[in-house]
């Protein structure tokens, strides 16, 4: 066998070994998968709600209907993207201002919580306004206000 053929045979196995090594690094046995995002416990769009019934429909499919309290002071208004929005006048929960009471099952025994809301705020700087307020007493609760304790607007 000529010497050129022998050197070609010696290089071929080395080239195959390197190609397999590179292949193992580039293509793992099972491709990585992103974790599926959790589905919402409740979703309220205010698009199909009848203000007279006082029931706010949960569109998540979990059947967690909310209650519109003092609904006579709330209004259904044009929302973004052609949908509807709920206009609430504000006021203390013991006053006649409308608010939405969520069922306890929305939060349940969860240790993690994400709340998302689109809000058009009037700019009123009255103290202790709430965009939402979740909880049953003054030791276990979560709320967000549109202003700081000093009455300053929060940054967007």
C-alpha positions as CSV (number, residue, x, y, z in Angstrom):
1,X,0.0,0.0,0.0
2,X,1.5,3.4,-0.9
3,X,2.3,5.7,2.0
4,X,-0.3,8.3,1.0
5,X,-3.1,5.8,1.5
6,X,-1.8,4.8,5.0
7,X,-1.9,8.5,6.1
8,X,-5.4,8.9,4.7
9,X,-6.6,5.9,6.7
10,X,-5.0,7.3,9.9
11,X,-6.7,10.6,9.6
12,X,-10.2,9.2,8.8
13,X,-10.9,7.7,12.2
14,X,-9.7,10.9,14.0
15,X,-12.0,13.0,11.8
16,X,-15.0,10.7,12.6
17,X,-14.3,10.9,16.4
18,X,-14.2,14.7,16.3
19,X,-17.4,14.9,14.4
20,X,-19.2,12.6,16.9
21,X,-17.9,14.7,19.8
22,X,-19.1,17.9,18.2
23,X,-22.5,16.2,17.4
24,X,-23.0,15.2,21.0
25,X,-22.4,18.8,22.2
26,X,-24.7,20.3,19.6
27,X,-27.6,17.9,19.8
28,X,-28.5,16.6,23.3
29,X,-30.6,13.4,23.6
30,X,-33.7,15.5,24.5
31,X,-34.1,19.1,23.5
32,X,-34.6,21.6,26.4
33,X,-38.2,22.7,26.9
34,X,-39.4,25.9,28.4
35,X,-41.7,25.5,31.4
36,X,-45.4,26.1,30.5
37,X,-46.7,29.3,31.9
38,X,-49.3,28.8,34.7
39,X,-52.9,29.4,33.7
40,X,-54.7,32.2,35.6
41,X,-56.9,31.2,38.5
42,X,-59.3,33.9,37.4
43,X,-59.6,36.4,34.6
44,X,-62.2,39.2,34.5
45,X,-62.5,41.1,31.2
46,X,-65.8,42.9,32.0
47,X,-66.9,42.4,28.4
48,X,-69.9,40.1,28.9
49,X,-71.1,41.4,32.3
50,X,-74.6,42.6,33.1
51,X,-74.3,45.4,35.7
52,X,-77.8,44.7,36.9
53,X,-77.1,41.1,37.9
54,X,-74.1,42.1,40.0
55,X,-72.1,39.1,38.7
56,X,-68.7,39.5,37.1
57,X,-67.9,36.6,34.8
58,X,-64.6,34.6,35.1
59,X,-63.3,33.9,31.6
60,X,-60.5,31.6,32.8
61,X,-62.8,28.6,32.7
62,X,-62.5,28.0,36.5
63,X,-66.0,29.4,37.3
64,X,-64.8,31.9,39.9
65,X,-67.6,34.4,39.4
66,X,-67.0,37.7,41.3
67,X,-69.7,40.0,42.8
68,X,-70.2,43.6,41.9
69,X,-71.0,45.3,45.2
70,X,-73.0,48.6,45.1
71,X,-73.3,48.0,41.3
72,X,-75.7,50.9,40.9
73,X,-72.8,53.3,41.1
74,X,-70.6,51.4,38.5
75,X,-70.7,51.9,34.8
76,X,-69.7,49.8,31.8
77,X,-67.6,52.0,29.5
78,X,-65.6,51.6,26.3
79,X,-62.3,49.9,27.0
80,X,-59.1,49.5,25.0
81,X,-59.2,47.5,21.8
82,X,-63.0,47.6,21.4
83,X,-63.8,45.8,24.7
84,X,-65.5,47.1,27.7
85,X,-64.2,48.3,31.0
86,X,-65.7,48.8,34.5
87,X,-65.8,52.3,35.7
88,X,-65.9,52.5,39.6
89,X,-66.5,55.7,41.4
90,X,-64.3,54.9,44.4
91,X,-65.1,55.4,48.1
92,X,-64.9,53.4,51.2
93,X,-66.2,49.8,51.2
94,X,-68.9,50.7,53.7
95,X,-70.0,53.7,51.5
96,X,-72.0,53.4,48.3
97,X,-69.0,53.2,46.0
98,X,-69.0,50.1,43.8
99,X,-66.2,47.5,44.0
100,X,-65.7,44.0,42.9
101,X,-65.5,41.2,45.5
102,X,-63.5,38.2,44.4
103,X,-64.3,34.7,45.6
104,X,-61.8,33.4,48.2
105,X,-60.8,30.6,45.9
106,X,-59.0,33.1,43.6
107,X,-56.2,33.2,46.1
108,X,-56.9,30.1,48.1
109,X,-53.8,28.6,49.9
110,X,-51.4,29.8,47.3
111,X,-47.9,30.9,48.3
112,X,-47.2,32.7,45.0
113,X,-49.4,35.3,43.4
114,X,-49.4,37.5,40.3
115,X,-52.0,40.2,39.8
116,X,-52.4,42.1,36.5
117,X,-54.7,45.0,35.9
118,X,-55.2,47.7,33.3
119,X,-56.3,50.8,35.1
120,X,-57.2,54.3,33.9
121,X,-56.8,56.4,37.1
122,X,-58.6,59.8,37.4
123,X,-55.6,61.4,39.1
124,X,-57.4,61.9,42.4
125,X,-54.9,61.9,45.3
126,X,-57.2,61.1,48.2
127,X,-55.4,59.0,50.8
128,X,-55.7,55.2,50.9
129,X,-57.1,54.7,47.4
130,X,-56.7,51.1,46.2
131,X,-56.4,49.7,42.7
132,X,-56.9,46.3,44.3
133,X,-57.0,45.1,47.9
134,X,-56.8,41.4,48.6
135,X,-57.1,40.0,52.2
136,X,-59.4,39.4,55.1
137,X,-57.9,41.6,57.8
138,X,-55.1,44.1,58.5
139,X,-52.4,41.5,59.1
140,X,-52.8,39.3,56.0
141,X,-53.4,41.4,52.9
142,X,-51.9,42.7,49.6
143,X,-52.9,46.0,48.0
144,X,-51.6,48.5,45.5
145,X,-52.3,52.2,45.6
146,X,-51.9,54.7,42.7
147,X,-50.0,57.2,44.9
148,X,-47.4,57.0,47.7
149,X,-48.2,57.7,51.4
150,X,-47.1,61.3,50.7
151,X,-49.7,61.6,47.9
152,X,-47.2,61.5,45.1
153,X,-48.0,59.6,41.9
154,X,-46.2,56.3,41.5
155,X,-43.9,56.0,38.4
156,X,-45.4,54.0,35.5
